[in-house]
């Protein structure tokens, strides 16, 4: 703001002082504008706000650049710590397993009961083979007390356990049959058909057969068929 200074002359008239104030009070148009802006900062256009000092701007840019680096460093640190934790857990598990295996006693094998070997009973000796030589039927003519001519049909089985004797009987079969037929044909009807004479007939037939055997003695003779026709 400017001030008007007046001087009075000796005659009492006021003489305007047209001189300028000191340099320190002189204001230029530029200083006026600057002053008004400083006194009313709200008059500034937002786009024309003063940029921060270079030092502050550089500090902000450094902070912006450092922020991602610090984020990456934190991530790396977290990964490294996680790996270390997992490694420690793995080592602890391995040590625990080793100690557990070391402390656990090996399983004791169950003792097998003693095996008692029972000797097998000796097998009974095989029974000697039996040979049965069945003779063809004998037709022996007989006369009944009533005078009827009939036939006695008889079949015999020669039994032995001697293979050699069995072979000899087969070789002398015709001779043995003749001796049996001769014996039966010389007995009468009453003797041949009396049941009480069965054992006598058996014994006498064995004697007749053994008369022709050389390799052994026949002991068994069975009646297979013995009837009157």
ABEGO torsion letter per residue (X at the ends): XBBBBBBBBAAGBBBBBABBBBAAABBBAAAAAAAAAAABAAABBAAABBBBBAAAAAAAAAAAAAAAAAAAAAAAAAAAAAAAAAAAAAAAAAAAAAAAAAABBBBBBBBBBBBBBBBBBBBBBBBBBBBBBBBBBBBBBBBBAAGBBBBBBBBBBBBBABAAAAAAAAAAAAAAAAAAAAAAAABBAAAAABAAAAAAAAAAAAAAAAAABAAEBBABBBBABBBBX
